[in-house]
Amino acid sequence: MRNLISLADLTPAELRHLVGRAVAFGRDGVHTKSLAGRQVGVYFRKSSTRTRTSFWSGATRLGADVITFGPNELQLSTGETVEDTARVLGQYLDALVVRTNGDVEEIRRLGGSPDLAVVNALTLDEHPTQAIADLATLTEEFGSLDGLHLLAVGEGNSSGAALALAAALTPGLRLTLLCPRGYEVPKDTLDRVAELSGGRALVSQVVSADEVEGPVDAVYTSRWQTMGVTKENPDWLLDFEGFRIDRAFLERFGGPRTVFLHDLPAVRGEEVTDEVLDGPASLAWRQAHHKMTAAAAVLEWCVVGAQD
């Protein structure tokens, strides 16, 4: 058993395996029953359409049985400790997939049982399986990540943090984070990026589009209100002026093969226009499919190890 709690816990070879396995599942389908006879729990304390369904779908395609828990269905909601919960669930389950809007340390505590593989399906800090799906989408499209330049636009949220960590583990992948001032990827995440790469990561963060060096191979954005949580500043939308992805934005920074990515759900007309999201450059819907292939790759790796 092994956990996937943060991409920072992986080696470059492990991340490369997970991305490659997700690409293979996308190409060939998930036909192996490597998790037959295994039990997977899915515990989501926050709303989810794609991530929750993709883990259920990926697990069942691999042959596992799945049980789902809502936010108030475990005794954690009545005061049982995280450690006691993990100790018990390890006797019933092989893996537990967890989404919370708290920090990653709570999931690390759940991952303390040697009998239970724990997967981070999103915390306030990081969305590791989303980044695996993102890299799988780009690998499928371009064949290699070496030499690609990815521009991530908008709030420096959990998806942006995961992309930064993934780039640190992926030689040759250049990532520019374009975030409004005050909404950047946290400095401690960028410090971890530098540490993971020995200072060689091609990751930079800017707060103005004028600082972006194009052309780029892919433009990525996310919903500006992460997890639908309203920001404290009632005028926060003013801070995001100029960060909407429309055709003019793509033409300014892109080239003939530049693609568009979005982790979804989208607020159409806010962070992206319909013309871009539904347009010929958009890989957002294929990217959503790879959430399932990434989930399957991660569950397989955590429970039974790398498979060919």
N, C-alpha and C positions, 0 to 999 in steps of 0.2 A: 504494500500500500504506500502511496505517496500523495502529497497534496499539491494543488496548484492554487496558491493564495496570492502570490505576486509574481509577475514576470521577472522581477529582480532576483528571485530564487532559482531561476533557470540558468543553464549554460547556453551559449550560442547553439551548440549541437542539439540540445533538447528542444529549443524553440524551433530550429530548422526542421526537426523531425515532426513536430506538431503541425507546423504549417504545411509541410509536404504531405502528411497524412490527410489533412483537411482537403488539400487540392486533389489527392487521389480519390477520396470519397466523393468529391464533387464531379470528378470525371467518370468514375466507374460505378457510383452508387455505393451504399453501405450494405454489403451482402454478407460480410463475415458475421458470425455469431460469437464473437470473442467474449461477450459478457453473458452468455447463456448460463442460467442458474444463479446469477448475481442479482442483488437488490440495490436499487438506487433511490435515495430520498431527495426530494426537491422542496426546499424550505425557503419561501419567498415572503419577506416582510414588506416589500414594496411592490407596486404594480408592475406588470410585465406582460407584453404580448409575445415578442420574438424570443427572448432569452429563455423564459420558462418553457414555452412550447418546443423550442429547439432542443433543450436538454431532454425533455420527455421523449421527443421524436428520435433523437440520436440514441438514447439509451435503449428504447424498445427495438429500434432497427438492429442494434447490436445483440439483442436477445435478452436484455435485462428486464426484470420486473421493476415497476416504478410506483412509489407512493408519494403523494404530494401533501405538503403541510401549508396551511394558511398562516397569517401573522400571529394569530392567537390560539393556535391548535397544539402547541407544545407547552410543557410546563415552565419553559423559560418565561412565559408571560405571567406566571404566578410566583416567580421568585427562585426557581431551581437554578443552580449555577450552570454556567456554560460547560465547565469541566465535567460535572455530573451528567449532564445531558449527553455529552460526547461519549462518555464511558458506557452509558447504556445503549445509545444508538449503534455503537460499534459492535454490539452483540447481535444486532438485528440487520444492519445494513452493511454493504460494502463501500458505498460512497454516499456523501451528502453534498448537495449543491445548494449554496446559500446566497441569497441576495438581501442586502441590508443597506440603508443609507447611513450607517455608522462607519467607523473607521475599520481598517483592516485588522487591527489587533484583536478584535472580538473573534474574527474568523480564525486567527492564529490559535486562539485558545480552544476553539472547537476542534482544530486540527491536531490537538495534543494526544489524541488516542491512537495507539499504533494499529488498531484494528479498523480504522475508519479513514477512508480517503476523503478529504474535504476540498471542494472546488469553490473558488470565489466567482460568483456570477454577477458581481458588481458591489462595490463599496463606495463610500464617498471619495476614497483615495484613488481607486483604480478599477478598470474593467478589463482584466487580462484576456478573457476569452473573446471579447470584441476585437482586440488588437490581432489575435490569431486569425479571426475571420477576415479582418482587413488585409493582412499580409497574404492570406490565401487568395483573396480576390485579385490583388495586384500581381501575385505570382502567376495565377492562371491567365491573366490578361497579357502580361509582358514577358513571361517565361523566366525572368530573373529579377531579383530586387537590386542587384549590384548596379550602381550608377543611376538609379531612379531618384527623382526629387519629388517629394510629397509635401504639399502645402496644406496645413490644417488650420482652418479659419474659425474663429469664434471663441467661446469661453474655454478656458483651460481646465476642462472638467475631467472626470475619471477616464473618459475615452482618450482625451489628449494626453493625460499622464501615461496611460498604457502604451500609446503610440510612441511616446518618447523613450520609454523603457525598452520597447521592442526594437526601436531603431538602434539603441545602444548595443543590442545583441546581434544586430544584422549588419555585417561589414558591407560598406558601399552604399547603404541606403541613407539618403539625405532627407532630413525632416526640418521644415521651417514651420514654427508655431506662430501664427498671426493672431494675437489676442488683444482685445481692448485693454487699455491701461486699467489696472485694478481687478482684472479677471484672468490673469495669467496662470499658467501651470506653476505650481508652487516651487519656490527655490530649492526646497529640500529634495523634491523629485528630480530637478535638473542636476543637483549635486550628486544624486545617486546615479544618474545617467552618466555623468563624467567618471564616476568611480568604476562603474561596470565596464566602461570602454577604455579605461586607462587614459582618459582625456582625448581619445581619438574619435568619439562619436560626432557624426555630422549633424548635430542637432542645435538649432538656434531658435531664439524666441524674440519676436519683434512686436511692436504695438502700432505700427503704421504700415499701410500697404505700400507706401513709398520706399520702405526698407526691404521689400521682397525682391530677390533677384530671380527673375524668370528667364526663360520659360520653365514651367514645371510640368511634370508628367501626370500628376494627379492633384486635384483639389478636393479637400475633405471638409465637411462641416457637420455640426451637431445642433440639436435643439438648444436654443440659448437659455431656456429655463430648465436646467438639469432636473430630471425626474419630475418635471412639472411644478417644481417648487418656486413660488413667487419670490422675487428678490425684495430686499428691505427698501431699497431706494425706489419710490414710485415713478421716478423719471429714468429708470435704468435703460430703457430703450434708446435714449439719446446717446448713451455710451457706445452703442453698437451701430451707429450710423456709419455707412460705408463698408460694413462687413457682410452684407447680404450677397449671396452668390447668384448673380444673374448672367445673362449672355455676355454683357459688356465686361464683367469681371473675368469670365473664362477667356474671352478674347484678349484681354490685357495680359494675363499671366500664362496662358496656355499656348499649345501648338496644335497641329492637326491630329495628334494622337492623344491629347490630354483627356483624361477621364474624370468623372465626378463621382465622389463617394459620400454617403450619408449613413450614419449608424441607425437612423430611424428610432422613434417616430419623428416625422417632420412637421413643422408648423409652416405650411405653405404660405408664401408671401412674406414670411418673416426672415428666416435665415437663408431661404432658397426660394426661387421662383418656380412655378409649375413648368415653365419652358425648359429649365435646366434639369429638374428632378425627373421629368418624363421624357427628356430629350435623348438624342442618340449617343451623347457622351456619358450618360448616367449608367453606372454599374450598381446603383443602390439596391436594386432588387436581387441581383445576383449575390451581392454582398450579404443581403438578408438570408439567402439560401445557405451561404457559408457559415452563418451562425450555427446552423444545425451540423454541418460537417465538422466545424471546429469543436462543438460540444461533444460529438462522437469521438473525435481524435483525443480530446482531453480525458474523457471518461475512460477510454480504453487504456491510455498511457498510465493514468493514476491507479487503476485497479489491477491490470494484468501486465503492464509494461509495454514497451515498444513492440509493435507487430509489423511484419512486412506487408 
